């Protein structure tokens, strides 16, 4: 039996994308035992995954403590893994791999501790398929392991019957009319640098509710509730808008998202969750985030996105990545609803049935 360890110490979206590694490795090595190591809060997207035999979770703050790191590395060494795949290559995971004694240790090509890995695979210069560069890079790791294998590029989420029922019950408890289409709105990003100005989000929601008879749910981090309250109060039309249908955990969000029809959100983990649930998505990218790196499965139909550089390229001319990040707030102020709404309108026209259209007087 081949013992495999996958280490992915990063955020929710990264962990979900990395789930294609165990999904494919279990097909390549059906008798293998696969362990997935990740941060505790991100593990929710891996629950019930039949390709993962064991989960090891930790907290970022704990793993940064040398005593914890050493104890973790010793435990990994005792497992005698045959293969370790480390797609993120953090300092802690380098040490864990170096100490592991595993015969084969594979990672992307970065500056690392000497002898941490037996193989380092260069990042692709650009995407080579419609899956997106983040997926292509991880498929490239799998091609190194099994060149002839037929690979599945799609991250997946696995909900049991009770979880599906939990999501349905949550909507019913809040009196949501499930005969209407339901839109999940990721109204804020994981941090301010990934969040569209709140006044712009309100204008986008008002445009949607003026044209479509739908339910709109909000997704946000509980700590962002005061900002969301301000957003809700600023809406011109609150009918059908439900700001408090919020899961307390990522898993509860997944249960609710399962019963939604589509997602409109700032770029982040929720977008990858919706895609894994096979829901149409519209993604708004932060000006400093590289769409080329993180846009996955975008076909301008089921999965659509928009970046300020596409609608106002002059704002990015002769600017380095550092300059773009440093001026992110200023750039976001120029990413107005007037630039975003036409693309959202086209997306919704494609994915909302005609009976959700309101009779809007022509100006």
N, C-alpha and C positions, 0 to 999 in steps of 0.2 A: 504494500500500500504506500502510495506516494503522499508524504505530508507536506502541505503547502501553507505558507503564511502570506497574507496580503496586508500591508501596512498603509493606511491612508489617513494620516493625521491632518485633516483639514475640515472644511465646512460641509454643510449638508449636500449642496449641489455636487461638490467634488467627490464625496463618498458615493452618491447615487450614480454618477458617471463611472466611477471605479468599479461599481458592482458588475459591470460587463466582464471584468476579469474573472471572478469566481464562476459567473454564469457560463463562460466559455471553457474555463479550465476543468470544470466538472464534466463537461461533454468530451473534452480531450482525454481526460483521465477519469473515467467513470468510477473507479474504485478508490479514488483519492480521498483524503481527509483535508478539508479546507477550513482554515481559521482566518477570520477577518479582524484586524486590530484597528480601532478608530476611537475618536472622542465620543464620550458618553452621549452627548446631546445629539450627535449625528447618527447614532446607531438605529434610530427609529425607522429610517428608510430601508433598513436591511432585515427587519423583523419578518419572519415566516419565509425567508428566501430559502428554497430547498437546496440551493447550491452551496450554502454555507453551513458547515457542520458545527462550528463553534465561534462565538463572539468573545473578543476581549476588548473591554472598553476602559477608558481612563479619562481624566480631566487634564486639559492643557496645563493648567497651573500646577498640577501634581507632577506631571511628567517632566516639567522643567526643573524639579528638585533632583539633585544628583542621586540622593539615596533611593528615591523612587525609580529613577531611570536605571540605576544599577540593579536593583531588585527585579525590575521588569526584564532587563537584558539577560539576567541569570535564569529566569523562568523560561524565557524563549530558548536559551541554549539547552536547557534540560529536555525540551520537547524534541530535539534532534530533527528539525525540519530539513527536507530535501531541497525545497525551493522556496525562496522568499522573493516577493515582488513588491517593490517600494516605489510607487509612481510619483510621490511628492518630494521625497529626499530632504527631510528636515534634519537638523543636526542630531536630534534625539534618535530618529530612525536610522541614521547612518551608524551611530554607536551600537544600536541594537543589532543591526545587520553584521557589523564588524565582529561583535562578540558572539554571534549566534552559532558559528561553526557550520552553517548550512553550506552544502556543496555548491549550490547555484544561488546567486543573489543578483537580482536584476533591477536596474533603476534607469531613469532618464539621465542623460549626460549633463552633469553639473560639476562644479568644484566641490570635491568631497574629501572626507578623511581617507588617507591612503588605505587601500585594500578593503574598503567597505563593501565593494561589489565585485563580482566576477565579470559582470557585463554591464556596460552603460550604453544605452541606445539614444542617439541624437534625436532631439525634437525635430519634427518635420518643419520645413520652412513655411509651408502653407497647407491648407486643407487639400486633400486628394480625393474627396468624395463629397456627396451631399449630406453626409452625417455630421460634418463639422470637424474642425481641427482637434478639439479636445477628445472626441471619440476616435478620430483617425490615429492620434498619437498612442492611445491605449490599445487599439487594434494592432498597431505596429509592434508593441511588446509581445502580443499574443502570436503574431506571425513569426517572431524570432523563436518563440518556444515551440510552435507547431506550424511550420511553413505550409503544409498541405491542408490544414484544417479549414473547414467551412465555418466562418465566424458569424455570430449574432451580434450586431452593433447596438441593440436597443436595451437601455436600462429598463428594469421592470420593478413594480411594486406588487406585493402579495398581501391581499386582505382576506381574512377568513370571513365566514358568514356573519359572525357576531359583530365584527368591526363594520361591515356594510350596514348592518341593522342599526348600529350605534349612530352612524352618520345620518341615516334616514330619520331616526328618532329625534336627533338634534334639530333638524329642519322643522319637523312637525311641532316640536316643543315651542319653537319661536313663531308658530303660526304662519309659516312660509307656504305660499300657494305653489305647490310643485307642478301644477299644470302649466305654469309659465317657465320660460327659460331662466336659468340662474347663472349670473356672471359672478365669478370671484374676482375681486379687485385687490391686488397687492398695492395698497395705497401708499406705503412707505417701504423703502429699502431697509436692509439690515443696519445701515448707518446713514447719517446725513449725506455723505458723499455719493450714496447710491439712491438718493431719494429726489424725485422731481419736486419742485416747490409746491407746497400744499395748496396754494391758491390755484395753481394750474391743474392739480388733481381734481379739485372741486369743479372747475370749469369743464373738464373732460366728463365727469360724472353727470353734470347738468345737461351736457349735450346728448349723452346716451339716453337719459331718462326722458328728454324732450322728444326723442324719436322712437323709442322702443318701450313696450310694456313688459318689463322684465323685473326679476329680483336681482338686487345687487348686494353681495356680502363683502365685508371688509376683512382683509388679512393684514395683521401687523403684530409686532412684539408687544406683549402686555404693558411694558414700560412706556410704550408710545401712546398709551390711551389718552392722555391730556391733549396731545396734538390731534388725534383722531376725533375727539369731542369737538374741537375747534373746527375741524374739517366738516363734520356732520352738520353743525349749526350754521355753517356758511352756505349749505346747499339750498338752491332755490326750490327744488322739489324733493321732498324726503320720502314720498310714497314709494314703497317697494325697496327702500334702502335699509339694510339691517346691519348696523355697525357692531353689534354685540354678539353675533353668532361666531364665536371664536373658540377654537380648541385650546385647551390648556397645555397641550404638548404637540410636537410635530406629528405624532401618530394620530391624534384627534383631528388635526388639520387635514391629514390624508383621508380620514374617514368622511369628513365633510366635503372635501374636494372631489371625492369619488362621485358624489351626487350632483355636482355642478356641471354645467354644459361647456364652459370655457373659462379661460383666465386672461385677465389683462393686468400686467404687473411691471414694476421696476425689475430689472434683471437681478436674479438671485436664485436661491435654492428652491423657492416655490415654483418657479418656471420649470425646473427640471422634474419636480414632483408631478406637475400637471402633464408634462409630456410623457412621463412614465405611466401615467394613468390613461394615456391616449386621448387627452383632452386638447382641443385647439388652444393655441396660446398667442397672445400679442405681447411682445416684450419691449419695454422702453429702456434703452441702455444709458447708463451714466456717460457723460462726455469723455471721462478718462478711461473707461473700461473698453478693452479691445473686443469689438464684436467678432472680429475674425477668429479670435481664440476660443470664445465661449458660446457662439451661436451654434446650436445643434439641431439638425433635422429641419432646418428652415427651408420651406419650399414656396414661400409667398402665398400659400393657400391655407393649409392647416396650421402651420407655424410661421408667424410673421413677426418681424421686429423693426425697430426704427432707431437710428443713431443720429445725433445732431450733425455729424460730419456728412451724412447723406443728403440732408435738406439744406444745410448751410456750410458747404465745404470751405468757403472762404475764411471761416473762423478758425480753421485748423492749418491754414497754409503757413509754412515756415516755422511751425511750432514743434518742439521736441515733446516726447512723452512726459518728461518732467514738467515742462511749461504747461502742458494741457492739464496735468493733475493739479498743479498749483493754482490754476485759474478755473478750476472746476465749478466753483460757485457762480462765477461770472458767466461762464458758458451755459450753465443750467438756466440762468435767468433769460437766456436767449432761446431756450428750447420751449417755445410757447405752445399752447394748445392749438393755435392756428397752424402750426407746423405738424402737429401730431394727429389732430382730429380727422383730417381727410383719410389717413391710412387706417385709423380705427373704424371709421364709417364703412370703408370698403370691406374690412375684415368682418364686421358685424353683419353686413348685408349678405355675406357669403354663409355665415354660420347661424344666423337667427332666421327661423322660418318666417314666411310672409305674414302669418297671423300675429306676429309681435310688433308689426309696424303700426305706428300711430299716424293718424291723418294730420300731418303738419302743414299749416298754410304756407304757400309759397310766398316768399318776400318779393 
